[in-house]
Amino acid sequence: VQLQAFGGGLVQVGGSLRLSCTSSARTSSNNGMGWFRQVPGEEREFVAGISWNGGRTTYADSVKARFTISRDRTRNILYLQMNSLKPEDTAVYYCAVARSAVPSREGPDYNYWGRGTLVTVSS
């Protein structure tokens, strides 16, 4: 499975961005998926996860009510709508496919990772 995240960029505080993640195989359509982010020199951080059919989602407390994860299974695309962006949201964002059908907050529970996309929020 090959994943590619895109949609990152430079945005001002309070602005919005929508990240997308395409998958090369239909395998991911039966698995949970998630978004993580990482700042250079820091540990990778869970952002949001979604179940195989989109019926269950989970968010990090730091992004709850600002970010929305969704997916289009027919097109194998994962989304992350990010609103009310803050400088602390600046990071490289990665999408990943979970080992199971449900989302997880733990990185080891994901077995496929895409290339990241950089989000920079300027103050």
PASE-425839 format. One record per residue: residue in one letter; x, y, z of N, C-alpha, C in turn. Coordinates in steps of 0.2 Angstrom, whole numbers, padded with zeros to 4 digits, always signed. Example, Ala and Ser with C-alpha at 12.3 -4.5 7.8 and 13.67 -1.06 7.14 Angstrom:
// PASE-425839
a+0066-0028+0039+0062-0022+0039+0066-0016+0039/s+0064-0011+0035+0068-0005+0036+0064+0000+0039/
// end
This chain:
// PASE-425839
v+0004-0006+0000+0000+0000+0000+0004+0006+0000/q+0003+0011-0005+0007+0017-0005+0002+0023-0003/l+0004+0027+0001+0000+0032+0003+0004+0039+0002/q+0000+0044+0000+0003+0051-0001-0001+0056+0002/a+0001+0060+0006-0002+0065+0009+0000+0072+0005/f-0005+0076+0004-0004+0082+0001-0009+0087+0004/g-0008+0094+0002-0013+0099+0004-0010+0104+0009/g-0004+0102+0012-0001+0106+0017+0002+0113+0014/g+0004+0118+0018+0006+0124+0015+0007+0129+0021/l+0007+0135+0019+0008+0141+0024+0001+0144+0025/v-0001+0145+0031-0007+0148+0033-0006+0152+0039/q-0010+0157+0039-0010+0162+0045-0014+0159+0051/v-0013+0161+0057-0016+0159+0063-0024+0160+0061/g-0028+0155+0063-0035+0156+0062-0037+0153+0056/g-0033+0152+0051-0035+0150+0045-0036+0142+0044/s-0038+0140+0038-0040+0133+0037-0036+0130+0032/l-0035+0123+0032-0032+0119+0027-0036+0113+0027/r-0036+0109+0021-0038+0103+0021-0033+0098+0018/l-0031+0093+0022-0026+0088+0019-0030+0082+0016/s-0026+0080+0011-0029+0074+0008-0024+0068+0008/c-0026+0062+0008-0021+0056+0008-0024+0051+0003/t-0020+0050-0002-0023+0045-0007-0019+0038-0006/s-0023+0033-0007-0020+0026-0006-0020+0022-0013/s-0015+0018-0013-0014+0015-0020-0018+0008-0020/a-0021+0006-0015-0024+0000-0015-0031+0000-0011/r-0035-0004-0013-0042-0005-0010-0041-0008-0003/t-0035-0011-0001-0034-0014+0005-0036-0009+0011/s-0034-0003+0010-0035+0002+0016-0043+0003+0017/s-0047+0002+0012-0054+0003+0013-0057-0001+0018/n-0054-0006+0020-0057-0011+0025-0053-0010+0032/n-0049-0005+0032-0045-0003+0038-0046+0004+0041/g-0045+0004+0047-0045+0011+0050-0039+0015+0047/m-0040+0021+0048-0034+0026+0045-0033+0031+0050/g-0028+0035+0050-0026+0040+0055-0022+0045+0052/w-0022+0051+0055-0017+0056+0054-0012+0057+0060/f-0006+0058+0059-0001+0059+0064+0003+0066+0062/r+0006+0069+0067+0011+0074+0065+0017+0074+0069/q+0022+0077+0066+0028+0077+0069+0032+0084+0068/v+0035+0086+0074+0039+0092+0073+0046+0090+0074/p+0051+0092+0070+0058+0090+0070+0060+0090+0077/g+0063+0085+0079+0066+0084+0086+0061+0082+0091/e+0055+0081+0089+0050+0079+0094+0047+0072+0092/e+0043+0069+0096+0040+0063+0095+0034+0064+0090/r+0033+0059+0086+0027+0059+0082+0021+0059+0087/e+0016+0063+0085+0010+0064+0089+0003+0062+0085/f-0001+0058+0088-0007+0056+0085-0012+0063+0085/v-0015+0063+0079-0020+0069+0078-0027+0066+0078/a-0028+0062+0073-0035+0059+0072-0036+0052+0069/g-0041+0049+0070-0042+0042+0068-0049+0041+0066/i-0050+0036+0061-0056+0035+0058-0057+0027+0057/s-0063+0025+0058-0064+0018+0057-0065+0016+0050/w-0065+0010+0048-0065+0008+0041-0071+0011+0037/n-0077+0012+0040-0083+0014+0037-0084+0021+0039/g-0080+0024+0042-0081+0031+0044-0086+0032+0050/g-0088+0027+0053-0093+0027+0058-0090+0029+0065/r-0084+0029+0066-0081+0030+0072-0075+0034+0071/t-0074+0040+0075-0068+0044+0074-0066+0046+0081/t-0059+0047+0082-0056+0049+0088-0051+0055+0087/y-0050+0059+0091-0046+0065+0090-0041+0066+0096/a-0036+0069+0095-0032+0071+0101-0035+0077+0104/d-0034+0078+0110-0038+0083+0114-0036+0090+0111/s-0030+0091+0108-0027+0097+0106-0030+0099+0100/v-0034+0095+0096-0037+0097+0090-0044+0096+0090/k-0047+0093+0095-0054+0092+0095-0058+0098+0094/a-0063+0098+0090-0068+0103+0089-0065+0108+0084/r-0058+0107+0082-0055+0111+0076-0054+0107+0070/f-0052+0101+0071-0051+0096+0065-0056+0091+0064/t-0057+0089+0058-0062+0084+0056-0059+0079+0051/i-0059+0073+0053-0056+0068+0049-0062+0064+0045/s-0061+0063+0039-0066+0059+0035-0063+0055+0030/r-0067+0051+0026-0064+0047+0021-0069+0046+0016/d-0067+0045+0010-0071+0043+0004-0068+0036+0002/r-0072+0031+0004-0069+0024+0003-0069+0022-0004/t-0074+0025-0008-0075+0023-0015-0069+0026-0019/r-0066+0031-0017-0060+0034-0020-0053+0033-0016/n-0054+0029-0011-0048+0028-0007-0044+0035-0005/i-0048+0039-0002-0045+0046+0000-0047+0047+0007/l-0042+0049+0011-0043+0051+0018-0042+0059+0018/y-0046+0062+0022-0046+0069+0023-0045+0071+0030/l-0042+0077+0031-0041+0081+0037-0043+0088+0036/q-0049+0090+0038-0051+0097+0038-0048+0100+0044/m-0044+0105+0043-0041+0109+0049-0043+0116+0049/n-0047+0118+0055-0049+0125+0055-0046+0128+0062/s-0047+0135+0062-0044+0138+0068-0037+0136+0069/l-0033+0136+0064-0026+0134+0065-0022+0138+0070/k-0018+0135+0074-0013+0138+0079-0006+0137+0077/p-0002+0141+0079+0006+0140+0078+0008+0133+0080/e+0005+0131+0085+0007+0124+0088+0005+0119+0084/d+0001+0120+0079-0001+0115+0074+0004+0114+0068/t+0009+0118+0068+0014+0118+0063+0018+0111+0064/a+0018+0107+0059+0022+0101+0059+0021+0097+0052/v+0025+0092+0051+0024+0088+0045+0018+0083+0047/y+0013+0082+0043+0007+0078+0044+0008+0072+0040/y+0007+0066+0043+0007+0060+0040+0000+0056+0040/c-0001+0052+0035-0007+0048+0035-0005+0041+0036/a-0009+0037+0039-0007+0030+0040-0013+0025+0040/v-0012+0019+0038-0017+0014+0038-0016+0009+0044/a-0022+0008+0048-0021+0004+0054-0021-0003+0052/r-0019-0007+0057-0019-0014+0056-0026-0017+0057/s-0030-0014+0060-0037-0016+0061-0042-0011+0058/a-0049-0013+0059-0054-0009+0056-0056-0003+0060/v-0053-0003+0066-0055+0003+0070-0049+0008+0071/p-0050+0014+0073-0044+0018+0073-0041+0017+0080/s-0035+0019+0080-0030+0019+0086-0026+0025+0087/r-0025+0027+0093-0021+0032+0095-0013+0031+0095/e-0012+0024+0094-0005+0022+0095-0001+0021+0088/g+0004+0024+0087+0008+0023+0081+0009+0016+0079/p+0011+0011+0083+0013+0004+0082+0007+0000+0079/d+0001+0003+0080-0005+0000+0078-0007+0001+0070/y-0002+0005+0067-0003+0007+0060+0003+0004+0056/n+0002+0001+0051+0007-0003+0047+0009+0000+0041/y+0006+0005+0038+0007+0008+0032+0007+0016+0033/w+0013+0019+0031+0013+0026+0032+0015+0030+0025/g+0012+0036+0025+0013+0039+0019+0019+0045+0020/r+0021+0048+0014+0025+0053+0015+0021+0059+0018/g+0024+0063+0022+0021+0068+0025+0020+0075+0021/t+0016+0079+0023+0015+0086+0020+0016+0091+0026/l+0020+0096+0024+0021+0101+0029+0016+0106+0030/v+0014+0107+0036+0009+0113+0038+0013+0118+0042/t+0013+0124+0040+0016+0129+0044+0011+0135+0045/v+0010+0136+0051+0005+0141+0054+0009+0147+0056/s+0008+0153+0053+0012+0159+0055+0007+0163+0059/s+0011+0166+0064+0007+0171+0069+0008+0178+0067/
// end
